[in-house]
Amino acid sequence: MSDRGDAGAAAIDGLHAAARNRQQAGASLQVGPMMPGVDPTTENPTQPPRVRWVPWVIGAALLAALVAVVSQLAEEREFAQLVESAQPAWLVVAAALQAATYIAQAEVFRAAMPMAAQRSLSRAWLYELSLAKLFLDQALPSAGVSSTAMIVKALESRRVSRSVAAACAMINIASYHAAYVVALFTALAITSMLRETSWVLVSLSTFFIVFAIAMSVGIIALAGRQARPESLVTRVPGLKGVVQMLERAEATLVHDPRVLRRATIWQLAIVLLDAATMWVCLRAIGADAPPDAVFASFMVASLVRTMGVVPGGLGTYEATSVFTLRLLGISVSAALSATLMFRGLSFWIPMLPGLWSSRRILRSVS
């Protein structure tokens, strides 16, 4: 299987080629990230491969260290018992739940577009776009915004107007953060009832919640508005493209509460499907845990993954997941096994179809 770091780099290089071709054709849209360091259209394509590998090496080292520590803590008989109590049929359910997350992401795109644009795009193509989007988001950790440029260019290649395409991308980001705030508040309430809340968790959650609310409100407030040429944000390379996209976004779509509500509900569905997958993975190895507690554990691990710098939270997600599941009374061997199964279904297995989809879409926009 190809390394996902190289795959993410290949997708970035494809975006550079697409951007150059569109500029030669007279296109003027410049797209940037929502936060520093995640601009897929302006990142240096000649960056040495060894530099691209560094985050992956760090993540792999963290994951290897976690597996080594758990192997030392757990006895061989614990893993043997897991094998004996395994129920492989549950893995089919887990795979189906993960497939449903891409359907939900496609529905986010549909919810963010007017009916005429929805009719012009097949659900199969939107499903493919979802694969490509989530692939780039995993390869380039950016709280769900690293694929923004690709979404806009892909929709434009399907004859969706630039204003609608930009609005769709903005609604996707705003609804993602809105859904995350709701899910994180729910997780904090659950951990509080379980008396497992710590000041570190509360601090991280508060920081992200403030950031997410500011992101969503800012997108909604600024959509369709022209920024002043002398404005400070227009002088920041990482923000200039964002401002341009917000200026071009169809304001009536971004400001429509029904559109935002539908998109946010589908984003929440993705979170619930992922958490349900984690619970099913525990069932697959014979471990039993309350669904609400598993949801809280999943959200805490996802928070660490989202705020980390390692691609896909490699190593950091697994360590946090094992730690929080252990607090629920699940053995470290079962927690590690379930976490690795979940990551296989949500992170590693979608790698190849995600790479294929991203390259196929990038070729269509070049």
N, C-alpha and C positions, 0 to 999 in steps of 0.2 A: 504494500500500500504506500502511495506517495506521501512524503512528509507534508503536513498541512502548512507549515511555514513557507515552503517553496510554492505551495498552491496559492497561498494568499499573495505572495510576491508576483506570481504569474498573473493573477487577477488584477493586481495593481498595474502591472505593465500593460495589460490589455486596456485598462481605463485610460492610460496615457496615450496609447495609440488612437483610441476612439476620440479622445479630446482633441488631439492634433488634427485628425481628419475632419472633425466637425468645424474646427476653427478655419481650416482651409476652405471649407464650403460656405463660410460666412456666418457660422453660428457664433453667438457672442455670450452665451450663458456660461458663467463660471460658478462652479459649485464647491463649497467648502464644508468643513466639518462643524459639529456643534461644540467641540472641545479641542484643545491643542493636540496635535500629533496624530490625528486620525483622518486626515484629508487624503482620500484615495486618488485624487487627481493632481495633487501638487507634491506628493512625496517623491523624493529623489529616486528615479528608477534605476540609477547606477549605483545605488547603495551596495557596498560589498556583501556578498552572500553570507560571509561569516558574521557580519553585524546582524543580519536578519535572523540568524540562527541563535543568537545569544539568549533572547527571551525563552525560546523553546528549550534550550539546554538547561536554563535555570528551572523551568517548570518540570522538565523530565527528572532533574536531580531531586527536586522537592517530592515528586511522586515516588521515586525510587526510595528515598529516605523514609517516606511514610510506610511503604510496603515493608521495608526492612524492620522498622520499629514495631509494626503490628505483628509481624512474623515472630518477633522475639517475645512480645507480650502474650500472644495467643499460643495455645498448645496445639499440637498436631491433631489431637483427637477432636478439637473444636471444628477444624476444617473438615475432618472426616464426617462429623455429625451433620455439617451443612450439606455435604454431598448426599448423605443418606436421606435427609429430609427435604431435598430439593424437589420442586414441582415445576418442571420445565414448561408445562402448558401455560403458566402465568407469563412467560416471556413472549408468547404470541400476543397476549393482551397488551403487554408493555410496548411491543413494536407497533401495534395498532394505535395506541395512544400517541406515540411519537409521530406517526404518519399524520394523525389528526392535527398536530400543531401546525403543520405546513398548510393544511386546509384552512385553519383559523387565520393564519397570516394572510393568505390569499383573500379571505373575507374582509380583513382590515383594509386592504387595497380597494376592494369593491365598495366598501362603506364610505371611503374617502373620495369617491368619484361620482359625478352626476350620472343619471340613468343612461344617457346616450353613450357615454364612454364605457360604462359597464357592458352594454350590448356589443360593443366593438371588440371586447377582449374576452377570450374564452377562459373558463375556469382552469383548464389544463395549463394554459400559458401563465396565468397568475400563480398557479401552484409551482411552476418551474421558476418563476421570478422569486417566489418565497424561498425555495431551496438556495438560490444564488445569494439572496439577501442574508439569510441566516448563516450561510457559509462564510461570507465576508465579515459579518459581525463577529463570528467566532475567531476567524483568523486575525482580525484587527480589533482588539478589545476597545470598545468605545461607547458603551452603554447604548448600543443599538443605532448608531448614526454613521458608521463607517461606510455603509452601502448606499448612502443618500444619493450620491452622484449617479451611481448605476441605475437606481430606481427611476430618476428623472430622465436619463438618456434612453433607457429601455422603453419607457412609456411614450416618449416622443417618437421613437422609431416605429411605434404602432399607431401613429397619427393622433395621439392624444395631444391636445394643445399644451404649450409650454406652461401656461398659467395653471391648468388643471394638474399637470404632472408635478409642478412645484408644490401645489396645494396638497396633493396626495402624499408627497414625501414629508411635508411639514406636519400633516395630520397624523401620519404614522409615528413620528417622533413624539409629538405632544401626547397622543393617546398612550403610547408605550410608557412614558413617565407618569402619566396620570394613573394608569393601571398599577404600576409598580408602587406608587404611594399608597393606594388602597390595600394592596396585598401586604405591604410592609407594615402598615398600621395593624392589620389583622394578625400578622405574625407576632408583633410586639404584644398585642393583647393576649395571645395564647401563651407566650413565654412568661408573661406576668402572672397569669393564672397558674402556670406550672412552677412559679417561683424560680425560674432559671434566667431571669433578666440580669444583665451585668451593665456596669457603667460604660464599658467598651462598646457593647452592642448598642446601647442607647445613643452613645455619641456618634457612632458610625451611621446609625439609622437616621438620626436627626440631621446630620450633615447631608446625607443623600436626599432625604425628604425635602429639605429646603432647596437643594439644587434642582430636584425634579419639578417641584412646584414652580420655581422661577423659570425653568426651561419651558414648561407648558404654557404658563401665563404669558411669557415673553413672546412665544411663537404666535399665540392667538392675538395678542395686542398689536404686534408689529406687522402681521400679514397684510400685504397690499399697500403698505405705507412707504413713501419715498423717503429714504434717509438723506439728510443734508450732506452735501459733498464734503464739508469741513468737519463732519462728525468724526469722533475719535475711532469708532468701531470700523469705519470705512478704511482706516489707515492700517488696521491690523490684518496681516496676510491671512491668518486663519479664520477671521470673521468676515472679511470682505465678501467672500463667496456666499456665506450664509445670508448676509444682508441683501445681496442681489437676488437670491432665491426667494426670500421673504417678500421683496418688492414685487416679484413676478407672480407670486402665489395668488390664486383666485380667492379674494377676501371673503366672498359670500359663502364659500365652502368651509374655509377655516373657522369662520365665525358662527357657523350653523351648529347650535347645540345638539340637534338630532344626529348630525354626522359625527360629531365628537363622541356622543354617547354610544352610538353603535360601534365605532372603532375601538373605544375603550373597553366595551364589553367583550369584543373579540380578543383584545390583548389580554384581558383577565382570563379568558378561556385558555389561552396559551399557557399562562402561569399555572392554572389548575390542572391542565393536562400534563405538564411537566411534573408537578408535585404528585399527581396520581401515578405517574410512571414510576417515581421513586418508591411509593408505597407498594406498588405491584412487584417491583424488584425485591423488596423485602419479603413479600409473600412467596416469591419464587424460590427463596432459599429457606422457607419454613419459619421465618421470623415474623412476629406479630407486634404491631405498634399502632397506637391510635392515629387515625388519619389526620386529625388536627395537629397533633404533635409532629408528625412527619412533615406536614405543610410548613410549620414554623421552622423546622430544621432545614428544609429545602430553601426557604426564603433567606435565612441567615447565611447559608453557604452561597446562595446566588448573589447576595449583597457583597460578600467578600470577592467573588468572581468579577462582579461588575466594576468594583472600585480598584481592582488590581491592575497591574501592568503586564502580567504574563498572559499571552494569548489564550483565550478561553478559560482563564483561571486554572490552567494546568498545574496540578500540585496543590495550589491553595484551596481550590474548591473541594478536592478530595479530603484534604486534612480537616477543613472546617466541617464537612459533612460527617466524617467519622467521629469527630469530637462531639458534635451536637447530638448525633444518634446515640452515642454512648451515654450521654446525659439522660436519655430516655429509657435507659436500662438495657439497650441492645448490646450484645457482646461486640468487641472490637473486630473480631473476625467476620461476624455477620454484617456489621456496619461497612467494613471495607469491601466485602464481596458485593453487597447491594449497590454501593456507590460506584464501583468499577463497572458493574452491569449497566447502571443508568448512564454513565459516561460513555460507555460503548455504544448504546442506543442513541443518545442525544448528541454526541460529539464526534466519535470516531467513525462509526458506520456511515453517517450522512456525508462524510468527507468526499468520497468519490462522486456520488451524484451531485453534490453541491458544486464541486469543481467543474464537472461536465456542464451543469446548467449555467454557471457563471461565464464560462468560456463561450458557450453557445450564444448567450445573450450579448456578450461583449462583441462577438463577431458580427452580430446583427446590427449593432449600432455604429460599427466602424465604417 
